[in-house]
Amino acid sequence: MDRIELKALGKINLGIDVLGRRENGYHDVRMVMQTVYLYDLITIKKRRAPGIGVETNLYYLPTNENNLAYRAAKLLKDEFHIKEGVSIRLDKHIPVAAGMAGGSSNAAAVLFGMNRMFELGLTMKELMDRGVMLGADVPYCIMRGTVLAEGIGEILTPLAPMPRCFVLLAKPPVAVSTKLVYEKLDSREIDDHPDIDGIIDGLKEENLLRITASMGNVLEGVTIEEYPVINEIKSTMKQYGALNAMMSGSGPTVFGIFDDRNQARTAAQKIKAAQLAKQVYVVNIHNARRK
């Protein structure tokens, strides 16, 4: 195999709770993660020239060791003494720095793809163990589906799949620093914790209304203070039929859960017309796990 093409899917967080901060700066979390069908296309090729080459359709993204896909390739090349060079093409569609794990998903795809291309024989667990060296979301992006994430995000428990629904994604034109969001969160008491167990029970019951009623994100308060547009997008989604709407990750992407595709499309049009966000998508959930 000299070439492999993979879809690196984005994610949303149905719930995010932060339980505390570790001495090393990482945070203990309890989150419900869900893959959605919005993806970057990753193409990996063997090449005669040594080393790792990365190219992308977005001029402002790094193509060196500051790119997680590059670091994923280097991790496996170094460990398994792979002499052949690799070229990696990233066709990006997941909003960048937006709380949807686009970079982590790219790294996960590179680990998965190189394992197959070079016949390294790593199991899914072994890939996930290496993924956490690159970032807390990478193991989840290798697994995919509906998952409870604990620890720093690397302790993963598969959950019952999300019931059929439609997801409206809207990323406003602002940049959010995850580091700063967590620093501000550390400086305050968390009084309102999301009902993570309610989400899990709703998934077991295949009860979309219970899932959406239980959704919550402790990071929202911090990010919305800085960027009120997030709240405007949430309100617009709910006004036009979202069962609930919430910020994903540390933001600024907002997602709404709909049981009617036409309502989701109408809400998308309203958000665009109000110029609240340019990157707006109506997508399906994706429950299949990697094998």
N, C-alpha and C positions, 0 to 999 in steps of 0.2 A: 504494500500500500504506500503510494508516494504522495497521495493527496486525500484530505478529508474535509468535509464541509459540515458544520454543526450550527444549530440554533441555540444561542445563549439567551434564555428567557428571563424576563424581569420578574420582580416579586412586589407584593404589597404586604403590609402587616395588618392583620385583622385586629390585633391587640398588641400593645407594648407596655410592659411594666418594668420599672427599674427598681431593683431591690437594694442596691448599695454600690459603693465604689471600692475597688480593691486597691492595695498599696501600689500596685504597678500601673494604676491609672485606668485599667479596664473596669467595666461595670458589670455587675451581676444582673441579668435580665430574665424576664419570662415573657415570651412573645409567641404569637401564633402567626406563622408565615404562610403565604399562599402564592403559588406561581400563577402568572397571568400570561396570556398569549400575545405578548409584545416582545420582539426579540431582536438581538444583534446577530448578524450572520458572520460566523467565524470560519475562515478558510486557512488550513494549515498545509504546507507543502514541504517536502524534503528539497534541499538544494545542495549543489556541489560546494558552494562557498561555505566556510565554517561560520559558526556564530548564529545569532538570532536576528532576523530582520522583521520589523513590525511596520505596517502601513495602515492608515485609516482614512476614512472619508471626512473626518473632522480635523481641520488644520491645527486646532489649538490643543489637541491631545498629545501627550508625550509618547514617543515611540522607543524609549530607552528603558532603563531599569526602573523608572518612575511609573511605568505602565504595568499593571498587575498581570496582564497576559504575558508580557516579556518575562516577568519574574517567575511565573508558573512554568514557562518553558525552560528557563535557566535552572530551576529547582530540579526538574527531572533530568535534564542534560548532565548536570553536575553529579547527581546521585548515581546515575546509570552509565556514566562515562560515554554518552552518545557523541560520537565524533562528527556525524553528519550535521550540516546546518539545517535550520528551519526558517521558512518564511511564514509570517502570520498576517493575514488580512482581516481587519475589523471593519465591517460595514455596520455603523452604529445607527440604531433607531430608538433604543431606550434612552430617555432623557438622561443627560450626564449630571452627576452630583445632585441627584434629585430624590434620594430615598428609595430607589428601586433596585439597588444592588447591581447596576449595569457592569461596573468594573469587576466585581466579584464573580458575576456570571460569566464574563469573558474568561477570567482565570480558570474557573471550573471547567469551561469548555475546552480550554487548552490542555489541562491535566487529563481530562477524559479522552480527548482526541489523540494526544501523544501516547497515552497508554495503549491505545489500539494500534496506532500507526507503527510504533516501534516494538509492539508485542511485549510489553514490559510485564504483563501478568498480574498487575495490581488489582485487588478486589475493590469494591466500592468503598468499604471501610478504610482500606489502606489509602485510597485516593483522598478520602475525607480527612484522614489524619495528616496528610501532607497539605491539604487545603487550608487548614487552620493556621499553618505557619505563614500564610499569605494574608489572611484576614478572617474575622469572625464569621462573616456571611458566606465564605467560600464553601464550607462543608454543606450548608443547606443548598446552595446553588448546584452542587453535585447531585444531591438527593432529589430535590424538587418535590412538588405536591403540597399537601396541607400538613404542616408540621409544627409541633411545639418545640421551641428553642429555649434552652436554659443555660446556666453558666454564663459565659461571655457570648453565648450564641452557638456554641459548638456541641452542646449536649442536645441531641435531636431525637424526638419521639414522634413517629408517624401517627397522624390522626385520621379519623374518618374524613372522607373527601368533602369538599365544599359542595353544597347543592348547586344545581344549575342556576346561573344568574348572569348578568351582564355588568361589566365594570367600566365606568367612565373615568378616564385618567386625564388630569389637567395639570400641567406644570407652568406656574407663572414665571415671568422672566426675571427671577431673582436667584442669587446664589446663597446657599446656606452652608455654614461651616459646622459639621457634625461635632467637632472638638469644642467649639464655642457653645453650642447648644448644651452639651453635657456639662461643661464647666458652669454654666448658669444654673442648670438643674441642681448641681451639687450645692449651690449656695442657698437653696431654699428647701423648705419642708414639702414633701409630697403628701397632700391630704386626700387626693381623689385618685384611687387606684382603679384601673379598668377591671372588668369582670372576666378574667381569662378563663376561669372555670365555666362561666356561663357560655362563652364561645365554644369551649370543648363539648359541653353538654348539648348545645344546639347542633353541633356537627354530628354527634352521635344520633340525635333525633331527626336529622335531615330537616331541621326547622330554620329556614332562612331568617324569619322574623326574630327568633331568639338570638341567632348569631349577630345580626345587625344591631339589635338592641343592647347587646353586651359589649360591642366594640368600644375601644378607647385607647388613647395614646398619651402617656404622661409627658411626652416631649412637646406636645402641641402648644401648651401654655407659653412655653419659652419662645418657640418659633413665631407664634402668632403675634406676640408682643412686638417683635421686630418687623414682621411682615403681615399686616392686617389683611392683605389681599387673599391670604389663605382662608380666612374666615368668610370673605365675600364669596369665594368659590364654593366653599362648603354650603353656605346658605342657598346659593343658586341651584346647586345640585338637589338639595332637599326640596326647594320650592317646586322643582319640576319633576319630582317623583322618586328621588333616591330614598331607599329604605333607611339608609344612613350614609353619611359622608365623613371622611377622616383624612388626616395627613398620613402619608406613608413614611416610615422611618423618621429621620430628623427633618424631613421636608426637602424642598417645598412642594413636591407633588401631592395633589389631593386626589383621592379616589372616592367614587360613589358606587354603591351597590344597588342595582336595579333588577326588578323581576320582569321588566318590559323593555325590549330593545328600542322601540320607538321613543319611549320616554327618555331613555339615555341619549338618543340622538338629538332630541329636542333640547335637552339640557346642554349638550355639547355646543349646539348652535348658539344658544343664549350666552354661554361663556365666551365664545369667540366674538360674538357681536358686541359684547360689553368690553372686549379687549382685556379680559382678566388673565388670559393665557393664550399662547400661540400653539403650543404643543398639546393637542387635545385628541384623545383616541377613545373609541368604544371597542372593547376587547372582550374575549371570553376568558374564563378561568381555565387553568390547565392542571389537571389532577394527576396525570401520569408521572410515575417516577422513572428515573434512569435505571437501566438494567445492564 
